Structures are given as C-alpha cells and as structure tokens.
Amino acid sequence: MIISMASSARFPAPEFEKHTLPSMGLEALIHDTTLWRVTMLVVFLLISGICFHRFRSRKAMILVCLAGLIVFGYLFKSCPCPVGMFQNVADSAVNGHAISVGYLLLFAIPLASALIWGRLFCSGACPLGAVQELLSLKTLIVPNALDRVLRMLPIMVLIVSSVLAASGAIYPLCYLDPYLPLFILIFTFPFAILSIVFLLLGMFVSRPFCRYICPYGALLRFFSIFAAKPPSITNADCINCKLCEQGCPNNAILPPEDHETTDLHHTGTRRLSLLVACLPIALFAGGLIGHIAAPMFAQLHPDVSLLDDVQSNRQTSAARSFAVSGMPLSNLQTSALRANNIMSIGMSMGGVLLSACIMAELISASRRRENTHAYKIDSGLCLCCGRCYQACPLEKKHVPGKVGHDQ
C-alpha cells in the first residue's frame, strides 16, 4: 500500500474532463489473510493433537512448536495473538465495533480445542509460547505455594484489560507484550528492556509469561478443565516412580493422596467447611475492592485523564491540543463519564470474579480427590509440552513406533 501511495504521488492522474481511472480489481482477487490464519490454526491444532495424544512424543511437539513459531510468529507477525484477541472481542461486545468473522474464529477455535484436547494452542500454535519453550535451557521449579499465588495474576490481567478495552481505552497490554518486538523486528526503549528480561527469565523458569501473565491462557485454563480427552501421563499402570513430577516444570502433575491418614482428612474437612462459609464474604470484599480500584484504572482511559488535566489546568500536550480543537467540554465530560461508569461496573464484577477464582483455588486445594495411587495431570495447568512422556519409563512401550524394555 505504501508503494501504491508513493506511485500515485509521483504520477498523478491526468486532469482530463472525461478521464476515468481504471479499476485494478486486485482486492477482489486477494483472499482475506485472516481466513488463511484460521485455516493454518486449525491445521496446527490438529497436528498438535495427533502428536500429543496419539504419538505422545516430546520431540514431535518441539517440531510443531518450531513450525508454529515460523508460521504464526514471523509469517503472520504474531497472529493469532493471545494478548490482543480478547481485548478486541471485549471492545466489540460492549461498544459495538465491527469485528470480522475470521477474527472471532481465531479467538474461539483454541478455546473449542481446549474443550476437546486441552491447551494445545499453548504448545503448537501460540508464537509467544513457542519462543519460551524453545529458549528454555534449565528450568527451575517454582515452589507450589508461590505458584498458586502467581496463578491468579493472569486472571487479574484478563479482567483489567477486558474492562479497559470495553471502556474504549487503548489496549495497554499490547504495549507490554515482551515478545512482540521479536516478530515485528522493532525494538524501542523501554520495551526492549522488557523483552530482554523475559527472554532471560524464560531460560530458567518455564514459560513465565504463559503461566503468570497471559490473559488468554487464563481462559484456556478454564476451558481445558472440562476437556473431553484430557492429557494423561501414561496408558500403562502408574508405578509411582515420581519421574513425571520431577520432569514437569509447570507444577501440573498431581501426586496421589494418602487416604489412610485420618488427621489429614479431618483437617481438610474443617478447612473446606470454613472456606465455603467465607465464600459470600470473600465475594463481597472482592466486589468492593474492585469498585474502589476502578478510579485508579480509569486514569488509563485517554478521555478520563484528559478531562482531569483540563479541569486541573495542567498544560499537557493533550490538554493544549484539546484547547485548540474547539471541541465542547461537554462532549469530553460525557465520554469520560461513560468510561468511568463502565470501569466502575466492570471492575466491581471483576473483583467478584477474581474472589471466586481465589476461593475456587483454595477449595480445590482442600478437597480430596478420588482414591487412586497414580500420578495424574492437572489439565488446566498442563501446557502440553510432553516432558512427562519423555520422563515416564513405561511410556515407551505404549507409543506406536517405539520400542521399550520392561522395567
């Protein structure tokens, strides 16, 4: 398009009275690139599902991950983007802005895939996840208690970013995507520093952005809990060797519980009863905190911050531009009031949702699972990397094309 504009400037159309510019018709012949992205996304998810659930191969998943990095990262310039997709959908749902069917499919297909096979998008089609997976050199295990706390951060990011997008503000999270500069090859300060920090952190901590920041990952985690075919460590009988738990850097392996200890049973029952009793109080407190925090986040909306500058007589560049624009102050006040109302309602509801997620996490940690002596995978936390397949000594005997030995 830039070349076309430059050519038009250099060679303007002749000024004849009956001259008509010829129609090139290129737009009708060029297919919507979003539909190509949708097609490739479906293909990669299918291949990932076959490699992960059928061949159960860590090496195959690495190859798919590398191919996904090339296609979705560099060919499609980080699209589908797990950072921007949900913000566009939230903006369209509340403000009525047009959004293409292809873009809605990019948003919905990974979620539908999670309902079937788990978080395959994270392993086979997400360019951000591919960078972190391929650059992982030595993974340090995050303590389980700290990991549980950090798991709430993506939900917080999802709530705040969605409410900001729905209020008509800019998409702040897109500016904080640490891996986007790697795909568009534009490095500006201070965003380049953020990229370097996450690249170095990802070498030692498994997928820090996916696990503790990515808002779309929070949605995938919820949908994958209900997966029809969740990931499993092995098709054989578990021998409790603990190798899968030691090999998983994402704290996604659930060890068997000791159902014979009476003290643990009574302690868990009391804790569970207390959490259920405190649930209404926690939901009310979350909504109240969200309502109180709404004005602070509303300052990220350009109209809200501009109105504050104008009313406070701050000589900012935005305030000076508004002064010379001739726009009535009432228009700015109406826009800012609408943004504040959306932020207040959205953050209040978001606070209730975050409190519900925290309580659900605590209740899940307190309840007892079914009586089993096998190690299992938490499908919501599993990123489908295949490391547990590689670690399990029984898995080789049950994978097509592999030869193993009896242990």
N, C-alpha and C positions, 0 to 999 in steps of 0.2 A: 504494500500500500504506500509506503514511503517513496519507493521508486516511481510509482504512478503519479503521486503528487508532484514530485520533482520534475517529471517529464511534462506535466501539464503547465507548470510554471515556465519552463524553458520554451515550450512550443504551444502557445495558446491557440485556441480555436479561431479560425478566420472569421472576421466580423462581416459576413455576408447576410443579407436580409433573409434569404430563404435557405440558409445553411442549417443542416441538422446533423448533430453528432451521431456517428454510427454506434449501434449497441453491440458491445462485445459479447454479451451473454455468458461470460465466464462464471458468474455467480450461480447460474442455473446448473452448470456442469460440475461444479465443485461440491462434493458432499460435505455435510456438516461434520467437522472433525470430532465433535462431541460424540457422535454415533460411532465413530471409529474407536474412540476411547472406551465406550460402553462395550463394544464387541471384544476388544482386547482384554478388558477387565473380566468379562465372562470366561474367556478362554484361559486366562491365567488362574482364575479361581478353580476352574475345573481341573486343570493340570495340577494345581497345588493339592486339591482334594485327592486326586489319584495317587500322587507321590506320598502324601502324608498318611492317608488311611489305607491305601492298598499296598503300595510298595514299602511304606513305613521306613523311609530312608532319609537320614540326615544329609547325606551327600546330594541326593536329588533335590531336597529343599534348598540347599545352598545354591545349586544351579538355577533353580526357579527364582530365587531371591536376586541373583546376579542379573538374570534376564529382565526381571521386573525393574531393577534399578536403571538399566539401559533404556527400556521402553518407556516406563512411566516417569522416570526421573529426568532423563536427558532428551528423549524424543518428544515426549508430551509436556516437558517442563513442569514436573511435579504436579501432574493431574492424573487421576483424582487426588486432591489434596485433603488429608484428614483434618487440617486446620481450618480451611476455608469453607468446606462443603456445608456444614451445619449452620454456619453464620448466614450464608446466602439463603438457606431454607427458612431460617427463623425470620429473616428480614422479609422474605416473600410472604410468609404466612401471616405476619402481623400488618405489614404496610401495603400488601397487595402488589408488590413489584413483580414484574414478569420474570418467570424462570422457565427455562426450556425443559421439555420432557427428558431430553438426554441428560441434563444435569441432575434432575430428580432421580433418574435411573442410577447415575454414578453414586448418589447418596444412598439409595435404597438397596442396591444389589449386594454390597458387602454385608449389610445387616441381615438380609434374607439368607445369605450364605452362612452367616453365623448361627442362624436358627437350624441349619442342617448339619454343618461340619465343624462349627467353632470358628475361632478367629483366624481363618485362612488369609484374610486380607492383610493382616499384620505381617504374615510370613512370605506371601507370594506376590502381592500387588502394591503394597504401600512403599513408595520410594523413600520415605523417611525411615521406616523400619528397616529397609534394605541397607541403608547406609550404616545404621547402628549394628546390624547383625554381621555385616561383612568386616567392620572395623573392630569388632570385639576381639581383643587379644588375650586378656586374662581377667576373668570375671570374679569379682569379689561378692560374696553373699551378703546381702543386706539383712541385718537381724530382723526376725519375723515381727517383733513388736513395732520396730520403726517402719517396716514395710507396710504394716496395716495402717499406720497413721498417714504415710505418704500416699497410699492408695486413694485417699479422699481428695487429694489435690486435683486430679483430672475432673472430678465431679464439680468442684468449685470453679475451675476454669470453664467448664461447659456451661454452667449456669450464668456466670458473669458475662461471658462472651455472647451467649444467646440473647440475654436481656439487652445488652448494649446494641447488638445488631437489630433487635426488634424495635428499639427506640429510635432507630435511624442514625445512630452514631457510626463512625468509621469502624473498621474491623481491627481492633488493636492487636489481636492475637496474630494476625498475619504479619505484623511488623516484628513479632517476637519469634517467628519460626526460625530456629537456628540452622536449619539445613537448606532452606530455600536458596540462599546465595550460591550454594554448590551447584544448583541446577540452572539458574539463570545467569550464573557467572558474573554477578555484580556484587562487589564487596565494598561496603561503606561503613565508616565508623559511626556508632559503636557496635553495629550489628555484626561486624566481622569478629569482634571480640567474643560475642555470644556464641558464634559458630565454633570458634576455636575451643572455648570452654566445654561445650557439649561434645565436640569430637574427642577431646582428651578424656572427658569423663566417661564417654561410651566405650573407651578402650578397656576400662577396668570395671565398670558397673554395667551389667546387662541392660541394654535398652532404657536408659534413664528417661528419655523423652516419652517413649511409648508407655511406660509404666506409671510415671508420676506427673505428667503434664498433658499428654494428648487427650483432648476432649472427645474426639470421635472414638478413641479407644475405650472411654467410659461407656459409650453406647454399645460398642461391640461386646464389651464385658457382660453387660446386662443381657443382650440377646443370646450370647453363647451359653449362658446358664441353662437355657431351655433347648439346647442343641439336640436334634433327633439322633445324631451319631456323634457323641462327644469323643474327644481323644482318650485313648487308653494306652497304658504303658506296654502291655504285652497281652497277647491272646492266650498265653500259657498260664499255668497256676503260679502265682507270685511266691517266691521263696524267701522274701523279706531280707534280701541282701543289702538294701539301703543304697545301692549304687545309683538308682534313678534319682533319689532325693539329693544325693551328693552332686550329681551331674547337672541338675536343674538350677540355673542361676536366677530364676524368676519366682522362687518360692511357690511354685504351682503344684507341688507334689504333696498330697495329704497322706501322712503316715497312719497306720492302723491305730485304733484307740484301745486302751486297756479297759475292757468292760468288766473286769473282775475286781477292780478296786472300788470298794463301797464309798470311801471318803470322797473320791473324785466325783462319784455320781451325786452324792448329796450336795457337794459344793457347787457343781454345775447346775443342779436343780434350783438351789437358792439364788444363784446369780441370774438364772433365766427368769425366775419369778420377779426379781427386783427390776430387771430391765423392762419387762412387759408392763409393770406397774408405773415405771417412769416414762413410758413412751409418750403419753399425752403432754406431760410437762416438757419433754425434750422437743416435741413438735412446736409447741407454743413458743418456747425460747428461741428456736431456730427462726421462726417467722418474725419474731420481734427483732432479733439481731439483723436479719436481712432488711427489715424496714428501716432500722437505724442507719445501716451502712449504705442505703440507697443514695442519699445526697452526695456522699463521697464519690461513688462510682459515676453519678450523673455528671460530674465535672468533666468526665471524658467525652461527653457529648459536645460537639462544637458550638451549638446554639446556646446550651446552658452556660458554658464557660464564657462565650461572647457576651451574653446578657449580663453576667456577673462583672465582666470587665467594663462594659458600658455604664452600668449603674454605679460602679465604684470609681469611675473616671480614670481608669488605668489606660495609659497611652500605649497600648499594644498595637502591633501591626494589624491584627484582625479588627480591633476597635476603630482604628483610623480608616480602614477600608470600608467598614460599615458606615462610618460618618459621611464619607464622600459618595456612597452608593445611592443615598436618597431613599432607602427602604424605610418604611414606617416602623417605629419602635414596637407598635402593637403586634405586627407580624412576627417579630422576633420573640416577643413575650408569649404569644400563642404557641409558637413552635417549642419554646423552652418548657412551657407548662405541660404540653403533651408529652415531651420526653421525660420530664420529672414524674409524671403520673405513671407512665409505662415502667420506669425504673423502680418506682415505689411498689407497684403491684408485682412486677416480675421478681424483684429481689426478695419480697416477702414470701412469695410462693417458692422461690428458690431456696430460701432459708429453711422452709418446712421440708422441702425435698432433700436437702443436704442432711438435715437432722434425721430424717427417715433412713437415709443410706447409712449414716453412722450407727444408728440403733440396729439396723439390719445386720451390719458387720459384727457388732458386739453380740447380738443374739445368735448369729451363725457360729461365732467362736465358742459360745456357751453350750449350744445344744449338742447332743450326742448323735453321731452318725450310726448307720446300720452296723450290725455286728459282723465285722469282717476282719480278716487278718492280712489283707492285701493292701499294697500301696496303690493309691488312686490319684487321678489328675483333677485338679480344680479347673473345670473347663472355662470359667470366667477369667482366670489368670493365665492360662496356658496360651502362649504366643505361637504354638505350632512350629517350634524350631527343630524338633526331632532329636534333641540331645538325649532324652530318656530312652529312645530306641537304641541309640548308639551305646548307651551305658548298660542296658539290660543284658545279662548273659544268656537269657532264654530267648530273646527276640530273634536271633539269627536263624533259629531252627524253624521259625514260623513265617518268615518272609519269603515270598516267591523269588526264586533265583539265588538264594543264599544258602550256604552250607554251614552248619554249625556242629558242635560236639556236645555231647552230654556232659552236664556239669556234675 
